[in-house]
Amino acid sequence: MSQNIDAARISIIIPTLNEAENIKEAIVTTQPNTNIEVIIVDGGSKDNTIEIAQSLNVKVISSSPGRAVQMNAGAVAASGNILLFLHADTRLPTGFDDMIRTALEQPGIVAGAFKLRIDAPLLSLRWVEWGVNVRSHFCQMPYGDQAFFLTKEVFQQIGGFPELPIMEDFELIRRLKPIGRIVIIPTPVVTSARRWLQKGVFKTTLLNQIVIIAYLLGVSPERIRCWYRREKFKRI
């Protein structure tokens, strides 16, 4: 695989559920690049997410809802040697394809992600970015909104995303770390600030840390997800 990585096809897998406001921009940032494919895996959108994606001439498939389930379905449908998992509200930087191929050529690297930038001018979000980027670099623990990538061979080797209702990206990284290094590309992806703005930056950041601690303490992902979604959508 390493000898041919510079020519490897990249399959960009985007799980969606009612992402009509975001999906066009996400797809546009994947173009124009050579030797890539874009796969939208829809989990039952009720808006016109599918119609928008189809109008942009990308592959659209359907699966049961759930980010892990959808991303695994996309990986099965992918023809590329490299898999890039992209959130629908995240934008890729220009030249991302060359950056990914170069990163995966490095000895000992099994996966990678990008530095994070959040699309809002709040000073508090600059601190969130700083914390995310420090954690990613020193702990090799990027999360899903950083456009995670790895070869299809390694993805299959670790059994894909564990089909958990939450924390699937966290658990995938934990499975990867024993077999190699995870590189963080210093050029950032840009992700929407919507989840921080919905309840406030401090509350969202605190909630995310509590979820991680609960998971590490053995609380079931099903319980965490029920609690997380209740807090996430609660109106103040």
Secondary structure, DSSP 8 states (H G I E B T S, - for coil): -GGGGGG--EEEEEEESS-TTTHHHHHHTT-S-SSEEEEEEES--SSSHHHHHHHTT-EEEE--SSHHHHHHHHHHH---SEEEE--TTEE--TTHHHHHHHHHHSTTEEEEEEEEEEES--HHHHHHHHHHHHHHHHH----GGG-EEEEHHHHHHTTSS---SS-HHHHHHHHHGGGSEEEEEEEEEEEE-HHHHHH-HHHHHHHHHHHHHHHHTT--HHHHHHHHHHHHH---
